[in-house]
Amino acid sequence: MADWYGSARSNYFRVKDERAFREDLEKFEVGVVSDSHGKFALLSRDEYGGWPSFIYSQDGDEVDEEFDLAEVISRHLSPGEVAVLIEVGAEKLRYLTGCAVAVNERNEQRCVDLESIYVLALELGPNVTVASY
């Protein structure tokens, strides 16, 4: 069985308190970068390249905490700002995946993923197969 490897990053957005934002994200495998306009973006530092959703025990065997990264970010967003978290990856060429989540300061979220194309494809004709082997 192959492992999934990906890449994940966000757009740039403003936060209410940079120090609190950075402190809150320290426990996750996420890098924080800034631009010259005082906006911040996130980059995955997970060994597989995706967005983290669990904090593991020190020995790495047990899950200590499950979390929603978009929800964590929403608590820090300045009013009117929207963070977009994008993740793409593959398990060799068997499965290609991609998803994006947008979130605002009220933790209102919208999500799209590549799998949704199959529902749209059925509108074009009945013979749709899945892109995998």
CORFENQUI-V121809 format. One record per residue. N is the residue number from 0. RES is the residue in three letters. PHI is phi in radians with two decimals (999 if undefined). PSI is psi in whole degrees, -180 to 180 (NA if undefined). OMEGA is omega in whole degrees, -180 to 180 (999 if undefined). Layout:
# CORFENQUI-V121809
n->N res->RES phi->PHI psi->PSI omega->OMEGA
n->N res->RES phi->PHI psi->PSI omega->OMEGA
This chain:
# CORFENQUI-V121809
n->0 res->MET phi->999 psi->135 omega->-179
n->1 res->ALA phi->-1.53 psi->157 omega->176
n->2 res->ASP phi->-1.61 psi->153 omega->175
n->3 res->TRP phi->-1.52 psi->134 omega->175
n->4 res->TYR phi->-2.26 psi->139 omega->-176
n->5 res->GLY phi->-2.52 psi->-172 omega->175
n->6 res->SER phi->-2.43 psi->143 omega->-180
n->7 res->ALA phi->-2.55 psi->138 omega->176
n->8 res->ARG phi->-2.67 psi->170 omega->177
n->9 res->SER phi->-2.08 psi->175 omega->169
n->10 res->ASN phi->-1.39 psi->-177 omega->175
n->11 res->TYR phi->-1.68 psi->141 omega->-178
n->12 res->PHE phi->-2.64 psi->161 omega->179
n->13 res->ARG phi->-1.64 psi->148 omega->177
n->14 res->VAL phi->-2.13 psi->160 omega->-178
n->15 res->LYS phi->-1.25 psi->-40 omega->-174
n->16 res->ASP phi->-2.49 psi->106 omega->-176
n->17 res->GLU phi->-1.02 psi->-44 omega->-177
n->18 res->ARG phi->-1.08 psi->-48 omega->179
n->19 res->ALA phi->-1.11 psi->-39 omega->179
n->20 res->PHE phi->-1.07 psi->-50 omega->-179
n->21 res->ARG phi->-1.12 psi->-41 omega->179
n->22 res->GLU phi->-1.10 psi->-42 omega->-178
n->23 res->ASP phi->-1.14 psi->-33 omega->-177
n->24 res->LEU phi->-1.55 psi->-8 omega->-179
n->25 res->GLU phi->-1.00 psi->-35 omega->-176
n->26 res->LYS phi->-1.36 psi->-7 omega->-180
n->27 res->PHE phi->-1.81 psi->161 omega->179
n->28 res->GLU phi->-1.51 psi->66 omega->-176
n->29 res->VAL phi->-2.36 psi->132 omega->174
n->30 res->GLY phi->-1.63 psi->145 omega->179
n->31 res->VAL phi->-2.00 psi->126 omega->176
n->32 res->VAL phi->-2.15 psi->157 omega->-180
n->33 res->SER phi->-2.24 psi->159 omega->177
n->34 res->ASP phi->-1.92 psi->-178 omega->-177
n->35 res->SER phi->-1.32 psi->-4 omega->-180
n->36 res->HIS phi->-1.85 psi->11 omega->179
n->37 res->GLY phi->1.36 psi->20 omega->177
n->38 res->LYS phi->-1.79 psi->159 omega->-176
n->39 res->PHE phi->-2.16 psi->151 omega->175
n->40 res->ALA phi->-2.33 psi->158 omega->180
n->41 res->LEU phi->-2.00 psi->145 omega->177
n->42 res->LEU phi->-2.28 psi->137 omega->179
n->43 res->SER phi->-1.23 psi->137 omega->172
n->44 res->ARG phi->-2.05 psi->13 omega->177
n->45 res->ASP phi->-1.13 psi->144 omega->-177
n->46 res->GLU phi->-1.05 psi->-24 omega->178
n->47 res->TYR phi->-1.73 psi->-7 omega->174
n->48 res->GLY phi->1.62 psi->-1 omega->-179
n->49 res->GLY phi->-1.67 psi->179 omega->176
n->50 res->TRP phi->-1.32 psi->135 omega->179
n->51 res->PRO phi->-1.28 psi->152 omega->176
n->52 res->SER phi->-2.45 psi->1 omega->178
n->53 res->PHE phi->-2.37 psi->148 omega->168
n->54 res->ILE phi->-1.93 psi->126 omega->-176
n->55 res->TYR phi->-1.70 psi->158 omega->176
n->56 res->SER phi->-1.08 psi->167 omega->-177
n->57 res->GLN phi->-1.05 psi->-32 omega->178
n->58 res->ASP phi->-1.44 psi->-6 omega->175
n->59 res->GLY phi->1.39 psi->5 omega->-176
n->60 res->ASP phi->-1.61 psi->-31 omega->-174
n->61 res->GLU phi->-2.08 psi->147 omega->177
n->62 res->VAL phi->-1.42 psi->122 omega->177
n->63 res->ASP phi->-1.51 psi->-34 omega->-175
n->64 res->GLU phi->-2.71 psi->138 omega->171
n->65 res->GLU phi->-1.86 psi->142 omega->-178
n->66 res->PHE phi->-2.55 psi->162 omega->176
n->67 res->ASP phi->-1.90 psi->108 omega->-176
n->68 res->LEU phi->-1.03 psi->-39 omega->179
n->69 res->ALA phi->-1.07 psi->-40 omega->178
n->70 res->GLU phi->-1.14 psi->-42 omega->178
n->71 res->VAL phi->-1.04 psi->-47 omega->-179
n->72 res->ILE phi->-1.13 psi->-39 omega->-177
n->73 res->SER phi->-0.99 psi->-34 omega->-179
n->74 res->ARG phi->-1.14 psi->-19 omega->-176
n->75 res->HIS phi->-1.85 psi->-12 omega->-175
n->76 res->LEU phi->-1.18 psi->139 omega->172
n->77 res->SER phi->-1.21 psi->153 omega->179
n->78 res->PRO phi->-0.96 psi->136 omega->179
n->79 res->GLY phi->1.53 psi->-12 omega->-179
n->80 res->GLU phi->-1.48 psi->147 omega->177
n->81 res->VAL phi->-2.26 psi->125 omega->175
n->82 res->ALA phi->-1.66 psi->137 omega->178
n->83 res->VAL phi->-2.09 psi->117 omega->-179
n->84 res->LEU phi->-1.81 psi->118 omega->-178
n->85 res->ILE phi->-2.00 psi->137 omega->179
n->86 res->GLU phi->-2.40 psi->130 omega->175
n->87 res->VAL phi->-2.32 psi->153 omega->179
n->88 res->GLY phi->-3.07 psi->-178 omega->-178
n->89 res->ALA phi->-2.70 psi->149 omega->167
n->90 res->GLU phi->-1.82 psi->92 omega->-168
n->91 res->LYS phi->0.86 psi->-133 omega->174
n->92 res->LEU phi->-1.87 psi->14 omega->179
n->93 res->ARG phi->-1.26 psi->-50 omega->-180
n->94 res->TYR phi->-2.24 psi->128 omega->172
n->95 res->LEU phi->-1.92 psi->130 omega->-177
n->96 res->THR phi->-2.22 psi->155 omega->175
n->97 res->GLY phi->-2.88 psi->139 omega->177
n->98 res->CYS phi->-2.64 psi->158 omega->177
n->99 res->ALA phi->-2.46 psi->139 omega->178
n->100 res->VAL phi->-2.18 psi->131 omega->173
n->101 res->ALA phi->-1.90 psi->139 omega->-179
n->102 res->VAL phi->-2.49 psi->144 omega->176
n->103 res->ASN phi->-1.94 psi->-176 omega->-176
n->104 res->GLU phi->-1.20 psi->-13 omega->177
n->105 res->ARG phi->-1.68 psi->10 omega->-178
n->106 res->ASN phi->1.04 psi->29 omega->170
n->107 res->GLU phi->-1.41 psi->128 omega->-173
n->108 res->GLN phi->-2.15 psi->148 omega->171
n->109 res->ARG phi->-2.28 psi->141 omega->-176
n->110 res->CYS phi->-2.38 psi->141 omega->172
n->111 res->VAL phi->-2.33 psi->150 omega->175
n->112 res->ASP phi->-2.47 psi->162 omega->-178
n->113 res->LEU phi->-1.12 psi->-28 omega->180
n->114 res->GLU phi->-1.08 psi->-24 omega->-179
n->115 res->SER phi->-1.15 psi->-15 omega->179
n->116 res->ILE phi->-1.08 psi->-29 omega->-178
n->117 res->TYR phi->-1.16 psi->-35 omega->176
n->118 res->VAL phi->-1.16 psi->-44 omega->178
n->119 res->LEU phi->-1.16 psi->-38 omega->-179
n->120 res->ALA phi->-1.08 psi->-35 omega->179
n->121 res->LEU phi->-1.12 psi->-21 omega->175
n->122 res->GLU phi->-1.22 psi->-21 omega->-178
n->123 res->LEU phi->-1.62 psi->-22 omega->-180
n->124 res->GLY phi->3.00 psi->162 omega->-173
n->125 res->PRO phi->-1.44 psi->-14 omega->-174
n->126 res->ASN phi->-1.73 psi->84 omega->-179
n->127 res->VAL phi->-2.12 psi->124 omega->175
n->128 res->THR phi->-1.89 psi->163 omega->-178
n->129 res->VAL phi->-1.52 psi->138 omega->180
n->130 res->ALA phi->-1.40 psi->79 omega->176
n->131 res->SER phi->-2.85 psi->175 omega->175
n->132 res->TYR phi->-2.34 psi->NA omega->999
